[in-house]
Every structure is written in structure tokens, then in C-alpha cells.
Amino acid sequence: MILTFELALTAYFIATILAILDLMKGSRATSGGMAMFAGAGFILHTLNVVLRLFVSGHMPTASLHEAASFFTWCIVLVFFIIEYRYKMGLLGSFVLPGVFILMLSSSVLPRELRPLPVILRNSWLWLHTVLAFVGEAALAVACGVGMMYLIQERHVKSKRLDGLFHRLPSLKVLDEVNYRLITIGFPLLTLAIITGALWSEAIWGTYWRWDPKEVWSLITWLFYAIVLHARLTAGWHGRRTAILSAAGFIAILFTFFGVNLLLKTFHGFE
């Protein structure tokens, strides 16, 4: 398991370097190499996740290392789906650096296999966890698309119609993809909160305990609910949605890492 993780981390690192080079001065060699190493990293990463699943016998999210690794895996999965569907080109240059940082963060956390408490060994864990991680992964990729939008908008406003302008998708496409990712991530996050509440009631007899993780998850949910509401009723789109996508992902990162590292929570991987 250690070998597959380290090889995946290495592949993501090489893919990230190529992604940065592709952003600076793209070529078929850099874009093709980026895709190849990102794909190799994803395959190795998938193998690592599956191995931990079979060895531990439970969803590989029992520790912060496993959770960070699985979150990274979900982001790469969503990235490849969006890349396949929309042919975004430079999307990897805005997503893969974050993927590598998350994977590197996971690598420095304790990696030992931890037994899952008996009280958590039920199907709710799979459903709640998958919904939460995939939903947040979609919102993470939306952040990358939002950054692409802001850069392309700057080129358009400054009338610098060269360089990145011709390699980035149009503002219309970027805004559409950003919106689609939010409309995918938000419902999944909603279902994750609902299943989490039902799980809590089944285990502790209450739907809500004002746990810091629950509170920040609700704050994040409300943030994206406001973003969607503003788009549908007030016509917010483009630059505003792009900026809010980045801000929302910061909230997700704090909910994921900050709460576990700084606050006492029942979701503390203990």
C-alpha cells in the first residue's frame, strides 16, 4: 500500500510540473505528458484506495490521511469526467497543483490502518461519505474552472487576445461548466447532510448535535445555496460565480482540515 501511494504521489507531482509548463507555454508534449502522468497517478491511487479497503474491511476514510487521500481521488475522478465531457484543455493546470498539495498533505499524516468503531460499521458510512466527498470534489473542480474564468475575463477586458486567450475556453463555456459543477456538487452535499443527520439519529438518537463539523458543513451548504439562489433570481453569473466558487472551496477546506485540526469534533478520526 505504501508503494502504490508513493508512486501515485510521484505521478501527480510530475503531472503538476507538466501542467504548470503547459500553462506557461503549452505544447503537445506537455499536455500529453500531463494527461499520461495524471492518468497513471489515478490508476495507482485507485489501487491504493482499493487495497486499503480490502485490508481494513471498511471505507478508507477512518483517518485524516485516508480521508485526504480519498478526497484527492474524488477530485481527480471529477476532473477526468469534466475533461472528457468538455475538453477543457488547460483545466489540469488549475486542478492538478491542488491535487498534488492535497496528496502531499495526506502523505505527511499518520498512515496506520485504524479499526472502525463498531458503532460506525453500517451502510450509512458508505452512503454519507461517498456523497460528501464526491460533492465536495465537484465543488473543488468548480473552483479551478472559476479561476480559469477570471483569467480569461482579464484577457478579454484588457483586449490581450493572444497567448492564453486562444488556449482557454470561452467565458460562456467556463461559466456553464462552473454552474454545472455547482449544480452537481450542491445536491450531493445536501444528500450528504441529510444522510448524516439520519445516521446520527440512528446511532445517537438525535439528528443534530451542533458538532463543529456539522455546523461548518451547514455554513458551506448555505453559502452554495445562496450562490445558486442569486444566480437563478438575481442573474448572478460569470465573474461573481467564479469568485464565489473560489471562496466556497476555502470554506470546504476549512471544514475538512481546519475543523479536524483546530476544533474538537465527533468527526475527528479518533
C-alpha positions as CSV (number, residue, x, y, z in Angstrom):
1,M,0.0,0.0,0.0
2,I,2.8,2.4,0.8
3,L,4.4,1.8,-2.6
4,T,1.2,2.5,-4.6
5,F,0.6,5.7,-2.6
6,E,4.2,6.9,-3.1
7,L,4.1,6.1,-6.8
8,A,0.7,7.9,-7.2
9,L,2.2,10.9,-5.4
10,T,5.2,10.9,-7.7
11,A,3.0,10.7,-10.8
12,Y,0.8,13.5,-9.6
13,F,3.9,15.6,-8.9
14,I,5.2,15.1,-12.5
15,A,1.8,15.8,-13.9
16,T,1.7,19.0,-11.9
17,I,5.0,20.2,-13.2
18,L,3.9,19.4,-16.7
19,A,0.6,21.2,-16.1
20,I,2.4,24.3,-15.0
21,L,4.7,24.2,-18.0
22,D,1.6,23.7,-20.2
23,L,0.1,26.8,-18.7
24,M,3.3,28.8,-19.3
25,K,4.0,27.6,-22.8
26,G,1.8,24.7,-23.9
27,S,2.7,22.1,-26.4
28,R,1.5,18.6,-27.3
29,A,4.4,17.2,-25.3
30,T,3.4,19.0,-22.1
31,S,-0.3,18.4,-22.4
32,G,0.1,14.8,-23.4
33,G,2.6,14.1,-20.7
34,M,0.3,15.8,-18.1
35,A,-2.6,13.6,-19.1
36,M,-0.5,10.5,-19.1
37,F,1.1,11.0,-15.7
38,A,-2.2,12.2,-14.2
39,G,-3.9,9.0,-15.5
40,A,-1.1,6.8,-14.2
41,G,-1.3,8.6,-10.8
42,F,-5.1,8.0,-10.8
43,I,-4.7,4.3,-11.6
44,L,-2.1,3.8,-8.8
45,H,-4.2,5.9,-6.5
46,T,-7.2,3.8,-7.2
47,L,-5.2,0.7,-6.4
48,N,-4.1,2.2,-3.1
49,V,-7.7,3.0,-2.1
50,V,-8.9,-0.5,-3.1
51,L,-6.1,-2.1,-1.2
52,R,-6.8,-0.1,2.0
53,L,-10.5,-1.0,1.6
54,F,-9.8,-4.8,1.4
55,V,-7.2,-4.8,4.1
56,S,-9.2,-2.7,6.6
57,G,-12.6,-4.1,5.6
58,H,-14.2,-0.6,5.7
59,M,-14.5,2.6,3.8
60,P,-10.9,4.0,3.7
61,T,-11.8,7.3,5.5
62,A,-11.1,6.2,9.1
63,S,-8.1,8.5,9.5
64,L,-7.3,12.0,8.3
65,H,-4.7,10.5,6.0
66,E,-7.3,8.2,4.3
67,A,-9.9,11.0,4.1
68,A,-7.5,13.4,2.5
69,S,-6.3,10.7,0.1
70,F,-9.9,9.7,-0.8
71,F,-10.9,13.3,-1.3
72,T,-8.0,13.8,-3.6
73,W,-9.0,10.7,-5.5
74,C,-12.6,12.0,-5.9
75,I,-11.2,15.4,-7.3
76,V,-9.1,13.6,-9.9
77,L,-12.1,11.4,-10.9
78,V,-14.3,14.5,-11.4
79,F,-11.5,16.2,-13.2
80,F,-11.2,13.4,-15.8
81,I,-15.0,13.3,-16.2
82,I,-15.2,17.0,-16.9
83,E,-12.1,16.9,-19.2
84,Y,-13.7,14.0,-21.1
85,R,-17.1,15.8,-21.4
86,Y,-16.0,19.3,-22.2
87,K,-12.3,19.0,-23.5
88,M,-11.3,21.9,-21.3
89,G,-7.7,21.8,-22.3
90,L,-5.9,23.8,-19.6
91,L,-8.2,22.6,-16.8
92,G,-5.4,20.3,-15.5
93,S,-3.1,23.4,-15.0
94,F,-5.7,24.7,-12.5
95,V,-6.7,21.5,-10.8
96,L,-3.6,19.3,-10.6
97,P,-1.5,21.6,-8.4
98,G,-4.2,21.5,-5.8
99,V,-4.4,17.7,-6.2
100,F,-0.7,17.4,-5.5
101,I,-0.9,19.7,-2.5
102,L,-3.7,17.6,-1.0
103,M,-2.0,14.4,-1.8
104,L,1.2,15.7,-0.2
105,S,-0.7,16.8,2.9
106,S,-2.1,13.3,3.1
107,S,1.4,11.8,2.8
108,V,2.6,13.6,6.0
109,L,-0.3,12.4,8.1
110,P,-0.2,9.1,10.1
111,R,-0.9,6.2,7.7
112,E,-1.5,3.3,10.0
113,L,-4.7,1.3,9.5
114,R,-7.2,2.1,12.2
115,P,-10.1,-0.2,13.1
116,L,-13.5,1.4,12.6
117,P,-15.6,1.7,15.8
118,V,-18.3,-0.9,15.9
119,I,-21.0,1.8,16.1
120,L,-19.9,3.2,12.7
121,R,-19.9,-0.1,10.9
122,N,-23.0,0.2,8.8
123,S,-24.1,1.1,5.3
124,W,-24.7,4.7,6.3
125,L,-20.9,5.3,6.4
126,W,-20.6,4.4,2.7
127,L,-23.6,6.4,1.5
128,H,-22.8,9.5,3.6
129,T,-19.1,9.5,2.9
130,V,-19.3,9.0,-0.9
131,L,-22.0,11.7,-1.3
132,A,-19.9,14.2,0.8
133,F,-16.6,13.5,-0.9
134,V,-17.9,13.4,-4.5
135,G,-20.0,16.5,-3.9
136,E,-17.1,18.5,-2.5
137,A,-14.8,17.2,-5.3
138,A,-17.2,18.7,-7.8
139,L,-17.1,22.0,-6.0
140,A,-13.3,21.8,-5.9
141,V,-13.1,21.5,-9.6
142,A,-15.6,24.3,-9.9
143,C,-13.1,26.4,-8.1
144,G,-10.5,25.6,-10.8
145,V,-12.9,26.5,-13.5
146,G,-13.7,29.7,-11.8
147,M,-10.0,30.7,-11.7
148,M,-9.9,29.9,-15.5
149,Y,-12.9,32.2,-16.0
150,L,-11.2,35.1,-14.1
151,I,-8.0,34.9,-16.1
152,Q,-9.9,34.7,-19.4
153,E,-12.1,37.6,-18.4
154,R,-9.0,39.7,-17.7
155,H,-7.7,38.9,-21.2
156,V,-11.0,39.9,-22.8
157,K,-11.2,43.2,-20.8
158,S,-7.6,44.2,-21.5
159,K,-8.1,43.1,-25.1
160,R,-5.0,40.9,-24.9
161,L,-6.3,38.4,-27.4
162,D,-3.2,36.3,-27.6
163,G,-1.4,33.7,-25.6
164,L,-3.7,32.1,-23.0
165,F,-6.8,33.7,-24.6
166,H,-6.7,31.3,-27.5
167,R,-6.0,28.3,-25.3
168,L,-8.6,28.9,-22.7
169,P,-12.3,28.1,-23.3
170,S,-14.7,30.9,-23.9
171,L,-16.2,32.8,-21.0
172,K,-19.6,31.3,-21.9
173,V,-18.3,27.7,-21.7
174,L,-16.4,28.3,-18.5
175,D,-19.4,29.9,-16.8
176,E,-21.6,27.0,-18.0
177,V,-19.2,24.3,-16.7
178,N,-18.8,26.2,-13.4
179,Y,-22.5,26.3,-12.9
180,R,-23.0,22.6,-13.8
181,L,-20.4,21.6,-11.3
182,I,-22.1,23.6,-8.6
183,T,-25.5,22.1,-9.5
184,I,-23.9,18.7,-9.2
185,G,-21.9,19.3,-6.0
186,F,-24.7,21.1,-4.1
187,P,-27.3,18.4,-4.3
188,L,-24.7,15.8,-3.4
189,L,-23.7,17.9,-0.4
190,T,-27.4,18.3,0.5
191,L,-27.9,14.5,0.5
192,A,-24.7,14.0,2.5
193,I,-26.0,16.3,5.2
194,I,-29.4,14.5,5.2
195,T,-27.9,11.1,5.4
196,G,-25.5,12.3,8.1
197,A,-28.5,13.5,10.1
198,L,-30.3,10.2,9.6
199,W,-27.2,8.3,10.6
200,S,-26.7,10.4,13.7
201,E,-30.3,9.8,14.7
202,A,-29.9,6.0,14.2
203,I,-26.8,6.0,16.4
204,W,-27.2,8.7,19.0
205,G,-30.9,9.3,18.9
206,T,-30.7,12.9,17.6
207,Y,-30.5,14.4,14.1
208,W,-28.3,17.4,15.1
209,R,-25.7,17.9,17.9
210,W,-24.1,21.2,16.9
211,D,-20.8,19.5,16.4
212,P,-18.3,21.9,14.7
213,K,-18.1,19.6,11.7
214,E,-21.9,19.7,11.3
215,V,-22.0,23.5,11.8
216,W,-19.3,24.2,9.2
217,S,-20.9,21.8,6.8
218,L,-24.2,23.7,7.2
219,I,-22.4,27.0,6.7
220,T,-20.8,25.7,3.5
221,W,-24.2,24.4,2.3
222,L,-25.8,27.7,3.0
223,F,-23.1,29.5,1.1
224,Y,-23.6,27.5,-2.1
225,A,-27.4,27.7,-1.6
226,I,-27.0,31.5,-1.7
227,V,-24.8,31.3,-4.8
228,L,-27.4,29.2,-6.7
229,H,-30.3,31.4,-5.4
230,A,-28.5,34.6,-6.5
231,R,-27.9,33.1,-10.0
232,L,-31.4,32.0,-10.5
233,T,-33.2,35.0,-9.1
234,A,-30.8,37.9,-9.4
235,G,-28.9,36.8,-12.5
236,W,-25.5,36.4,-10.9
237,H,-23.2,34.6,-13.2
238,G,-19.7,34.9,-14.7
239,R,-17.3,36.8,-12.6
240,R,-19.4,36.7,-9.4
241,T,-19.9,33.0,-9.6
242,A,-16.2,32.4,-10.4
243,I,-15.2,34.4,-7.3
244,L,-17.8,32.7,-5.1
245,S,-16.6,29.3,-6.3
246,A,-13.1,30.0,-5.0
247,A,-14.4,31.3,-1.7
248,G,-16.7,28.3,-1.3
249,F,-13.8,25.9,-1.8
250,I,-11.9,27.7,1.0
251,A,-14.9,27.0,3.3
252,I,-14.7,23.4,2.2
253,L,-11.0,23.1,3.0
254,F,-11.6,24.6,6.5
255,T,-14.5,22.2,7.1
256,F,-12.3,19.3,6.0
257,F,-8.9,20.2,7.6
258,G,-9.4,23.2,9.9
259,V,-12.2,21.7,12.0
260,N,-10.4,18.4,12.5
261,L,-7.1,20.0,13.3
262,L,-8.3,23.0,15.3
263,L,-11.6,22.1,16.9
264,K,-12.9,19.2,19.0
265,T,-15.3,17.2,16.9
266,F,-17.0,13.8,16.8
267,H,-15.7,13.6,13.3
268,G,-12.1,13.9,14.5
269,F,-10.8,10.5,13.2
270,E,-10.0,9.3,16.7
